[in-house]
Amino acid sequence: MNPETLLQLHAVSSADLRRQADEFRLVPRAPRKGLRTQLGWTMVELGLRLIPNRPTLMPHSPRTA
């Protein structure tokens, strides 16, 4: 194939790909923040359920951290 023809075909296809990429970027996406937050709080709740309930010996136990 002639190099000039190949270069023109490449230019046309790259312009088409750029146009498709621009259209794809304009599509609004749903925020993922809600799902991530919900999953995080579910993991915290599960962790709190796994901790055994022990009565403290002192009414105000000292903090260690």
CYANA upper distance limits for C-alpha pairs under 8 A (distance plus 0.5 A):
  1 MET  CA      5 THR  CA      7.57
  1 MET  CA      6 LEU  CA      7.31
  2 ASN  CA      6 LEU  CA      6.83
  3 PRO  CA      7 LEU  CA      6.56
  4 GLU  CA      8 GLN  CA      6.73
  5 THR  CA      9 LEU  CA      6.70
  6 LEU  CA     10 HIS  CA      6.63
  7 LEU  CA     11 ALA  CA      6.69
  8 GLN  CA     12 VAL  CA      6.74
  9 LEU  CA     13 SER  CA      6.65
 10 HIS  CA     14 SER  CA      6.47
 11 ALA  CA     15 ALA  CA      6.60
 12 VAL  CA     16 ASP  CA      6.75
 13 SER  CA     17 LEU  CA      6.68
 14 SER  CA     18 ARG  CA      6.62
 15 ALA  CA     19 ARG  CA      6.71
 16 ASP  CA     20 GLN  CA      6.75
 17 LEU  CA     21 ALA  CA      6.64
 18 ARG  CA     22 ASP  CA      6.70
 19 ARG  CA     23 GLU  CA      6.81
 20 GLN  CA     24 PHE  CA      6.63
 21 ALA  CA     25 ARG  CA      6.71
 22 ASP  CA     26 LEU  CA      7.00
 23 GLU  CA     27 VAL  CA      7.39
 32 ARG  CA     36 ARG  CA      6.92
 33 LYS  CA     37 THR  CA      6.58
 34 GLY  CA     38 GLN  CA      6.59
 35 LEU  CA     39 LEU  CA      6.59
 36 ARG  CA     40 GLY  CA      6.63
 37 THR  CA     41 TRP  CA      6.76
 38 GLN  CA     42 THR  CA      6.67
 39 LEU  CA     43 MET  CA      6.75
 40 GLY  CA     44 VAL  CA      6.84
 41 TRP  CA     45 GLU  CA      6.62
 42 THR  CA     46 LEU  CA      6.66
 43 MET  CA     47 GLY  CA      6.62
 44 VAL  CA     48 LEU  CA      6.71
 45 GLU  CA     49 ARG  CA      6.80
 46 LEU  CA     50 LEU  CA      6.91
 47 GLY  CA     51 ILE  CA      7.11
 56 THR  CA     61 SER  CA      7.63
 57 LEU  CA     61 SER  CA      8.12
